[in-house]
């Protein structure tokens, strides 16, 4: 269950948790004193206490009041409003398309809300263990579904990564049979959750959390599903909970397959596209490409602003042939090194 009131939460989240526990214990005490009479209990409560009681009533969880008053069952977090507002704004660029991706895979469109938990829709998010992009794919997992190399890292492309996430989640659900487990597996891994099910003999997430013991199955994995549900609830009810937040305009673009290798600088000059816009549309290209150390690769599906659609091909044809290549820079460097080596080996002493 989610408790939300801006006045109640303080910067010290440990004090928040103790305050919530005290309030729940008070509510439970009054409830029991009144022999579980809801109306009498409501009449004796006010403020935060009454709000907590109403949450348990609305969630049909009154039987859990005494159990909920244990500190280990309470988690509060403050100071995330600004980050959430930013995430809500940025999500406008991608969320409509992402929902379509999951629907096309025959999956619940709600899975598209996962980036609110994983990264807050921060495209530059990189974890300390190497997960990257708004979907936070690890390098190994990313390579199973995406191109990940020194030229292209599709983990950083929200739409390409959404397609990968759809394939991954489809496999999770087929293997585990429940969405609570499939979503937990997005954090803990399919094999890890399957092992938890086998070890505990249960496919109920609450029982797994209670009984499964593993060093890798810690706080983040245990709470990943409930964090997802909480984030989804807040996002869907954001106007009521935190006020109306504007959304960024959905990205509009057209796509073309590159027939040659070409530097970003030459491509942008020929197509009359500014660098900021191009980076926004093509986040999968790595810094080596944007620094000019590598070229946009042949076969890469490049995105351009929708207004460039009509004259894309004529403009591309007008780019000098001297700017178009059949090889990548590293291939040319390799050939040069090879030639230098051959020349060196064939030299004879005078």
PARO-207176 format. One record per atom (N, C-alpha, C): x, y, z. Coordinates in steps of 0.02 Angstrom, whole numbers, padded with zeros to 5 digits, always signed. Example, Ala and Ser with C-alpha at 12.3 -4.5 7.8 and 13.67 -1.06 7.14 Angstrom:
! PARO-207176
+00660-00284+00390+00615-00225+00390+00660-00165+00390+00642-00112+00354+00684-00053+00357+00645+00002+00394
This chain:
! PARO-207176
+00042-00060+00000+00000+00000+00000+00044+00062+00000+00019+00116-00029+00057+00178-00034+00025+00230+00011+00067+00258+00054+00044+00313+00096+00074+00377+00068+00033+00427+00055+00059+00488+00023+00029+00550+00055+00072+00588+00086+00053+00655+00109+00115+00696+00117+00119+00751+00081+00181+00790+00080+00197+00819+00149+00146+00834+00188+00159+00864+00253+00187+00813+00303+00168+00750+00293+00188+00699+00340+00262+00680+00332+00285+00677+00270+00353+00654+00258+00405+00708+00273+00458+00688+00307+00512+00733+00325+00576+00710+00290+00628+00751+00293+00690+00733+00259+00721+00670+00288+00713+00659+00354+00741+00600+00387+00692+00542+00377+00707+00498+00329+00658+00445+00314+00654+00394+00370+00706+00387+00411+00701+00341+00468+00650+00366+00519+00649+00432+00529+00598+00460+00574+00529+00453+00543+00524+00461+00477+00460+00449+00443+00434+00380+00458+00478+00330+00452+00457+00261+00462+00434+00249+00534+00471+00278+00582+00451+00270+00653+00384+00304+00665+00373+00362+00633+00310+00398+00641+00252+00357+00613+00263+00326+00554+00211+00286+00523+00194+00226+00567+00246+00193+00594+00235+00136+00637+00194+00156+00699+00212+00212+00730+00175+00235+00789+00102+00247+00771+00091+00277+00713+00023+00292+00693-00017+00229+00679+00014+00180+00645-00020+00117+00631-00037+00080+00695+00009+00080+00743-00004+00047+00807-00061+00081+00845-00063+00147+00841-00117+00184+00873-00184+00166+00841-00184+00165+00773-00245+00149+00736-00269+00078+00755-00222+00031+00757-00240-00038+00772-00267-00044+00843-00237-00007+00889-00260-00009+00959-00332+00017+00965-00346+00072+00931-00414+00101+00934-00463+00053+00900-00442+00023+00845-00485-00023+00807-00504-00084+00850-00454-00111+00885-00468-00169+00928-00510-00150+00988-00496-00091+01017-00535-00068+01075-00609-00062+01057-00622-00041+00996-00691-00033+00972-00718-00097+00941-00684-00153+00956-00706-00219+00932-00714-00220+00856-00666-00188+00823-00663-00186+00749-00724-00153+00717-00753-00107+00754-00808-00067+00726-00778-00008+00687-00787-00009+00621-00755+00041+00578-00780+00112+00593-00846+00120+00600-00874+00187+00611-00851+00217+00678-00851+00176+00731-00828+00201+00796-00754+00219+00794-00714+00179+00759-00643+00192+00754-00631+00257+00716-00666+00267+00661-00659+00329+00622-00675+00390+00665-00725+00383+00708-00747+00440+00749-00693+00461+00799-00648+00415+00818-00596+00430+00867-00530+00452+00835-00526+00444+00769-00462+00460+00736-00467+00526+00698-00409+00555+00685-00407+00617+00646-00339+00623+00611-00333+00669+00565-00270+00683+00532-00238+00623+00498-00173+00616+00510-00135+00562+00480-00162+00494+00500-00181+00487+00564-00207+00423+00588-00269+00402+00549-00314+00449+00538-00375+00434+00501-00359+00417+00428-00311+00453+00400-00292+00439+00331-00264+00368+00324-00222+00348+00370-00194+00281+00368-00250+00229+00375-00296+00240+00420-00351+00194+00430-00393+00187+00366-00405+00243+00333-00444+00241+00271-00408+00203+00215-00341+00208+00215-00303+00171+00165-00313+00096+00175-00311+00074+00237-00321+00003+00251-00392-00019+00233-00440+00025+00245-00509+00009+00227-00517+00004+00152-00492+00055+00116-00498+00056+00043-00463-00002+00010-00409-00025+00040-00370-00080+00012-00394-00148+00036-00446-00149+00077-00473-00211+00106-00419-00250+00142-00378-00214+00181-00321-00245+00215-00324-00235+00291-00383-00227+00319-00389-00214+00390-00360-00272+00432-00362-00332+00405-00336-00389+00442-00260-00386+00450-00228-00341+00410-00155-00336+00413-00131-00278+00456-00177-00245+00491-00158-00186+00531-00104-00202+00582-00113-00255+00620-00065-00270+00673+00003-00289+00643+00002-00327+00588+00064-00347+00556+00100-00288+00524+00061-00240+00498+00091-00182+00465+00127-00136+00514+00111-00143+00579+00142-00100+00629+00212-00122+00647+00243-00164+00607+00312-00186+00619+00358-00143+00575+00411-00116+00603+00455-00070+00568+00484-00101+00504+00495-00167+00504+00525-00199+00445+00478-00198+00385+00413-00185+00398+00364-00185+00344+00350-00114+00317+00386-00065+00343+00373+00004+00324+00433+00033+00287+00419+00067+00233+00472+00103+00198+00445+00170+00175+00482+00223+00190+00463+00289+00167+00522+00319+00129+00506+00365+00085+00559+00397+00046+00535+00467+00030+00578+00516+00045+00561+00586+00033+00612+00617-00015+00594+00675-00040+00641+00713-00082+00642+00692-00155+00592+00654-00177+00592+00630-00246+00544+00668-00292+00511+00719-00266+00461+00753-00306+00490+00783-00370+00547+00819-00363+00576+00852-00421+00596+00801-00474+00625+00745-00451+00645+00693-00498+00585+00662-00533+00531+00654-00496+00471+00626-00526+00440+00674-00577+00440+00738-00560+00413+00787-00607+00454+00787-00672+00520+00783-00666+00563+00779-00726+00547+00716-00766+00540+00660-00731+00526+00597-00765+00459+00600-00801+00409+00628-00769+00343+00635-00800+00347+00677-00863+00385+00732-00860+00392+00776-00918+00426+00738-00976+00484+00707-00961+00523+00673-01013+00484+00614-01042+00444+00580-01000+00408+00521-01023+00362+00537-01081+00340+00599-01086+00297+00618-01142+00328+00606-01210+00395+00608-01214+00429+00596-01278+00424+00523-01299+00422+00477-01251+00430+00406-01267+00372+00361-01248+00336+00378-01194+00287+00332-01166+00233+00312-01217+00205+00358-01256+00153+00337-01304+00178+00283-01352+00239+00291-01378+00267+00241-01424+00282+00175-01387+00307+00181-01325+00324+00122-01286+00262+00080-01272+00207+00112-01256+00146+00075-01244+00126+00034-01305+00136+00064-01364+00120+00029-01426+00166-00031-01436+00230-00023-01417+00278-00079-01423+00253-00140-01383+00234-00128-01321+00213-00185-01279+00147-00214-01302+00102-00172-01325+00038-00197-01352+00050-00240-01414+00098-00218-01456+00114-00257-01517+00144-00324-01501+00176-00330-01442+00204-00394-01420+00152-00435-01382+00091-00409-01376+00039-00444-01339+00049-00443-01264+00082-00390-01240+00097-00384-01168+00059-00324-01139+00049-00323-01073+00016-00266-01042+00055-00202-01054+00021-00150-01077+00056-00087-01091+00084-00055-01027+00059-00076-00969+00084-00048-00906+00158-00062-00894+00186-00113-00928+00257-00128-00919+00299-00069-00943+00271-00027-00985+00308+00032-01010+00323+00082-00954+00294+00071-00895+00308+00116-00838+00372+00096-00801+00402+00041-00819+00462+00018-00784+00518+00070-00780+00530+00111-00833+00584+00160-00827+00575+00211-00771+00514+00221-00747+00505+00265-00689+00541+00236-00628+00544+00170-00623+00578+00137-00568+00653+00130-00582+00669+00110-00644+00738+00094-00661+00783+00156-00665+00758+00210-00694+00803+00266-00710+00772+00334-00704+00706+00337-00691+00674+00403-00692+00676+00434-00761+00677+00392-00813+00680+00415-00883+00741+00457-00898+00795+00443-00862+00858+00478-00874+00898+00438-00926+00904+00464-00987+00938+00428-01040+01012+00417-01026+01041+00459-00984+01112+00453-00969+01126+00411-00907+01074+00379-00881+01082+00340-00820+01129+00280-00831+01180+00275-00789+01227+00219-00791+01237+00197-00718+01224+00134-00704+01231+00109-00636+01303+00092-00621+01319+00082-00557+01387+00066-00537+01409-00003-00562+01360-00045-00582+01378-00111-00608+01374-00114-00684+01362-00057-00717+01366-00054-00789+01300-00054-00826+01243-00055-00791+01179-00050-00825+01172+00019-00856+01142+00023-00916+01141+00087-00951+01074+00100-00984+01057+00165-00990+00996+00186-01023+00936+00186-00977+00879+00209-01003+00820+00215-00960+00792+00146-00941+00809+00094-00979+00786+00026-00963+00838-00011-00923+00897+00018-00913+00951-00009-00871+00969-00081-00888+00984-00091-00952+01009-00157-00973+01083-00164-00955+01100-00221-00926+01170-00238-00914+01202-00256-00982+01268-00249-00988+01301-00264-01052+01284-00334-01079+01290-00385-01035+01278-00453-01058+01206-00462-01083+01157-00441-01042+01087-00448-01061+01072-00406-01123+01101-00346-01126+01090-00303-01184+01111-00336-01248+01167-00371-01248+01193-00403-01309+01149-00461-01332+01106-00486-01288+01061-00539-01309+01006-00513-01355+00991-00449-01349+00934-00420-01385+00952-00359-01427+01010-00329-01415+01027-00264-01444+01098-00264-01471+01113-00214-01512+01182-00204-01533+01218-00163-01480+01271-00190-01454+01311-00156-01402+01384-00163-01421+01414-00109-01447+01484-00109-01464+01511-00038-01458+01571-00026-01485+01601+00040-01476+01573+00093-01523+01529+00072-01570+01498+00119-01617+01424+00129-01602+01390+00075-01585+01318+00078-01571+01304+00044-01504+01268+00078-01460+01246+00049-01398+01171+00062-01392+01132+00014-01416+01060+00023-01418+01027+00022-01350+01065+00005-01298+01037+00011-01230+01017+00082-01215+01051+00130-01248+01039+00201-01234+00985+00231-01279+00957+00190-01323+00902+00212-01365+00836+00190-01332+00797+00235-01304+00737+00215-01268+00690+00169-01307+00682+00181-01372+00635+00142-01410+00663+00072-01428+00726+00070-01449+00757+00005-01462+00759-00037-01399+00776-00005-01343+00780-00041-01280+00711-00063-01256+00659-00024-01273+00590-00045-01256+00572-00109-01292+00592-00115-01356+00579-00176-01393+00616-00235-01361+00677-00222-01339+00716-00275-01305+00683-00294-01239+00659-00244-01203+00625-00257-01139+00562-00299-01150+00527-00285-01205+00466-00323-01220+00483-00396-01233+00537-00408-01270+00558-00478-01283+00580-00512-01219+00617-00475-01177+00640-00503-01114+00581-00519-01068+00533-00473-01062+00476-00483-01018+00430-00539-01044+00425-00545-01109+00386-00599-01138+00416-00666-01117+00482-00671-01121+00516-00733-01099+00509-00745-01025+00513-00691-00985+00504-00698-00912+00436-00726-00895+00385-00699-00928+00316-00720-00913+00304-00793-00934+00330-00811-00993+00321-00880-01017+00355-00929-00969+00412-00909-00942+00451-00954-00899+00422-00957-00828+00394-00901-00803+00376-00896-00733+00301-00895-00720+00261-00877-00770+00189-00885-00766+00150-00832-00729+00183-00787-00694+00149-00733-00658+00185-00667-00670+00145-00613-00678+00177-00549-00691+00217-00523-00631+00195-00539-00572+00233-00517-00513+00303-00548-00514+00308-00610-00536+00373-00644-00541+00412-00620-00602+00377-00610-00658+00410-00588-00719+00441-00519-00710+00406-00475-00675+00432-00408-00664+00489-00409-00613+00482-00450-00562+00537-00459-00513+00600-00484-00549+00589-00528-00598+00645-00556-00635+00681-00504-00678+00647-00449-00693+00681-00395-00730+00738-00367-00689+00731-00370-00623+00783-00346-00578+00829-00403-00556+00800-00460-00538+00838-00514-00507+00862-00567-00557+00835-00565-00618+00853-00615-00668+00804-00673-00669+00792-00698-00730+00744-00753-00738+00767-00815-00700+00830-00832-00707+00855-00892-00673+00853-00884-00597+00866-00822-00573+00865-00810-00501+00796-00819-00472+00745-00793-00506+00676-00801-00482+00653-00873-00489+00672-00905-00543+00654-00976-00551+00684-01018-00494+00744-01002-00474+00776-01037-00418+00739-01023-00353+00716-00962-00344+00678-00944-00284+00613-00984-00281+00580-00991-00338+00518-01030-00341+00532-01103-00324+00585-01130-00353+00603-01200-00340+00622-01211-00268+00661-01165-00239+00686-01173-00170+00630-01169-00120+00584-01121-00130+00529-01111-00082+00469-01156-00096+00465-01183-00156+00407-01223-00174+00345-01182-00183+00354-01116-00195+00296-01071-00202+00307-01023-00260+00252-01007-00295+00256-00956-00347+00221-00892-00326+00210-00886-00260+00180-00825-00233+00236-00779-00208+00237-00718-00235+00293-00673-00221+00299-00658-00147+00244-00648-00112+00248-00632-00041+00280-00689-00001+00266-00751-00021+00296-00808+00014+00370-00815-00003+00387-00799-00065+00458-00800-00085+00497-00748-00046+00469-00688-00041+00503-00634-00004+00513-00654+00069+00464-00688+00097+00466-00707+00167+00515-00764+00180+00521-00810+00133+00557-00873+00147+00622-00883+00108+00631-00849+00053+00690-00862+00011+00750-00825+00038+00804-00861+00047+00866-00832+00073+00921-00838+00020+00946-00781-00002+01000-00779-00050+01035-00712-00044+01102-00711-00045+01138-00647-00040+01119-00597-00094+01101-00624-00153+01084-00579-00209+01011-00557-00207+00970-00590-00167+00899-00572-00163+00889-00525-00104+00911-00463-00113+00910-00415-00059+00851-00367-00064+00860-00309-00034+00805-00261-00029+00778-00241-00098+00823-00226-00145+00802-00202-00211+00760-00254-00247+00783-00316-00246+00746-00370-00281+00679-00385-00246+00680-00388-00180+00619-00403-00143+00565-00350-00154+00586-00288-00162+00538-00233-00166+00528-00206-00236+00558-00239-00286+00555-00212-00354+00483-00211-00380+00446-00264-00369+00378-00266-00396+00333-00215-00362+00337-00209-00296+00295-00161-00262+00315-00089-00279+00379-00078-00292+00401-00012-00315+00372+00004-00383+00370-00047-00426+00341-00039-00492+00266-00022-00487+00231-00060-00446+00159-00047-00437+00147+00023-00408+00189+00041-00359+00183+00108-00329+00196+00163-00379+00249+00155-00419+00265+00206-00470+00208+00212-00521+00182+00155-00542+00128+00155-00591+00066+00191-00562+00051+00178-00499-00006+00210-00467+00003+00286-00464+00063+00307-00444+00076+00379-00438+00073+00413-00507+00103+00381-00557+00103+00411-00625+00033+00416-00652-00006+00363-00644-00074+00364-00671-00119+00414-00634-00102+00429-00573-00142+00476-00533-00103+00539-00515-00055+00556-00557-00010+00612-00540-00046+00678-00533-00097+00690-00574-00133+00754-00569-00164+00762-00500-00190+00708-00473-00222+00711-00406-00170+00713-00351-00116+00674-00358-00068+00666-00304-00017+00723-00299+00007+00747-00356+00059+00799-00353+00043+00860-00396-00013+00860-00428-00031+00918-00470-00017+00905-00543-00045+00947-00585-00038+00938-00657+00034+00951-00680+00064+00902-00711+00133+00907-00736+00131+00905-00812+00160+00955-00846+00161+00953-00920+00204+00895-00945+00187+00869-01003+00226+00817-01035+00260+00844-01097+00321+00820-01110+00356+00840-01170+00319+00813-01231+00327+00847-01287+00295+00826-01349+00325+00760-01372+00283+00715-01396+00306+00650-01421+00355+00660-01478+00410+00623-01477+00459+00628-01530+00429+00607-01596+00439+00649-01646+00417+00633-01714+00478+00630-01758+00485+00578-01798+00544+00571-01840+00530+00524-01898+00576+00523-01945+00574+00474-01999+00640+00436-01997+00642+00377-02027+00701+00335-02024+00725+00316-02093+00792+00315-02101+00823+00295-02163+00883+00251-02147+00895+00202-02189+00952+00157-02179+01013+00186-02216+01068+00194-02178+01129+00224-02207+01159+00177-02260+01168+00201-02322+01199+00159-02374+01275+00163-02374+01303+00210-02335+01376+00218-02332+01397+00232-02259+01462+00225-02247+01491+00252-02185+01501+00327-02196+01487+00367-02143+01495+00439-02150+01504+00470-02081+01545+00521-02077+01554+00555-02013+01491+00594-01995+01479+00602-01931+01421+00640-01909+01425+00712-01935+01484+00740-01932+01493+00809-01955+01473+00818-02028+01495+00773-02072+01478+00779-02143+01404+00765-02155+01377+00717-02118+01306+00701-02126+01262+00760-02107+01276+00790-02049+01235+00846-02026+01241+00907-02072+01302+00918-02096+01312+00975-02141+01272+00965-02206+01273+00903-02231+01237+00890-02294+01162+00890-02285+01138+00869-02228+01066+00863-02217+01036+00925-02183+01080+00972-02162+01057+01033-02128+01017+01017-02065+01046+00974-02022+01016+00956-01958+01063+00977-01903+01037+01006-01849+01081+01027-01795+01099+00968-01751+01158+00972-01719+01185+00917-01681+01140+00898-01623+01112+00947-01587+01070+00932-01529+01011+00889-01549+00977+00908-01602+00918+00871-01626+00938+00801-01647+00994+00795-01682+01016+00730-01706+01033+00683-01648+01066+00710-01596+01083+00669-01537+01019+00647-01501+00971+00690-01498+00908+00674-01465+00873+00615-01500+00878+00614-01566+00845+00562-01605+00887+00499-01612+00953+00505-01603+00998+00448-01615+01044+00436-01555+01015+00420-01497+01056+00411-01437+01096+00346-01436+01082+00301-01484+01119+00238-01485+01190+00246-01512+01202+00299-01551+01270+00311-01575+01313+00332-01516+01372+00302-01511+01415+00312-01453+01456+00376-01459+01487+00397-01404+01531+00457-01406+01586+00451-01458+01610+00391-01473+01663+00385-01523+01639+00410-01591+01575+00401-01605+01547+00425-01669+01539+00501-01666+01513+00526-01611+01502+00598-01606+01567+00637-01600+01620+00604-01577+01686+00637-01575+01724+00633-01641+01697+00595-01689+01730+00588-01753+01781+00532-01756+01786+00492-01703+01833+00437-01702+01808+00377-01742+01743+00374-01751+01711+00323-01792+01658+00357-01835+01639+00324-01890+01587+00350-01934+01519+00320-01917+01465+00354-01937+01399+00323-01934+01404+00260-01977+01387+00202-01951+01399+00140-01989+01349+00128-02045+01372+00094-02096+01329+00073-02150+01276+00025-02123+01214+00032-02146+01160-00010-02121+01125+00016-02059+01153+00069-02028+01122+00098-01968+01058+00134-01988+01005+00123-01951+00942+00158-01963+00945+00226-01929+00958+00277-01968+00966+00344-01940+00898+00379-01938+00887+00414-01884+00825+00452-01875+00837+00526-01890+00790+00555-01926+00796+00627-01943+00730+00660-01926+00730+00726-01914+00668+00761-01899+00616+00751-01954+00554+00749-01935+00500+00735-01983+00500+00784-02040+00522+00846-02026+00521+00898-02078+00575+00886-02131+00622+00841-02117+00675+00825-02166+00656+00767-02211+00596+00741-02202+00577+00681-02239+00578+00691-02315+00546+00745-02338+00536+00754-02409+00601+00762-02448+00648+00799-02420+00709+00813-02458+00770+00772-02434+00757+00719-02395+00814+00680-02369+00855+00649-02426+00822+00613-02470+00859+00578-02523+00895+00626-02570+00862+00680-02593+00898+00728-02636+00959+00758-02601+00951+00776-02539+01007+00804-02501+01064+00754-02494+01045+00691-02479+01097+00640-02470+01135+00629-02535+01099+00629-02591+01132+00620-02656+01181+00676-02671+01167+00736-02647+01210+00794-02661+01274+00794-02618+01276+00754-02565+01337+00750-02525+01392+00720-02567+01450+00751-02566+01507+00729-02607+01524+00657-02594+01543+00621-02648+01563+00552-02642+01626+00544-02599+01664+00598-02594+01724+00596-02552+01707+00593-02478+01644+00606-02460+01622+00603-02390+01590+00536-02374+01580+00494-02425+01547+00430-02415+01599+00373-02421+01595+00326-02374+01647+00274-02371+01616+00204-02368+01655+00156-02389+01634+00086-02387+01662+00049-02326+01704+00083-02288+01735+00052-02229+01732+00098-02169+01740+00069-02110+01742+00107-02048+01813+00132-02037+01821+00184-01997+01887+00213-01985+01936+00162-01958+01914+00121-01911+01959+00073-01880+01984+00022-01931+01942+00005-01981+01963-00041-02034+02019-00011-02076+02012+00054-02091+02063+00088-02130+02128+00094-02091+02122+00107-02026+02182+00111-01985+02217+00044-01982+02176-00009-01980+02205-00076-01978+02243-00092-02042+02215-00071-02099+02248-00083-02162+02314-00044-02166+02312+00019-02142+02372+00060-02143+02427+00029-02100+02407+00003-02041+02456-00029-01997+02484-00092-02030+02440-00129-02065+02463-00189-02099+02513-00174-02154+02498-00121-02193+02544-00101-02247+02611-00079-02219+02608-00041-02164+02669-00017-02133+02712-00075-02109+02679-00126-02082+02714-00185-02057+02747-00222-02115+02710-00228-02171+02738-00263-02229+02798-00226-02257+02791-00158-02261+02848-00118-02287+02908-00125-02243+02897-00125-02177+02952-00131-02130+02988-00198-02136+02948-00251-02146+02977-00318-02149+03016-00331-02213+03000-00293-02267+03032-00304-02332+03094-00261-02341+03105-00216-02295+03166-00173-02301+03229-00215-02289+03282-00201-02327+03345-00237-02317+03399-00188-02297+03448-00212-02261+03502-00167-02239+03547-00151-02298+03574-00090-02301+03618-00070-02356+03684-00108-02353
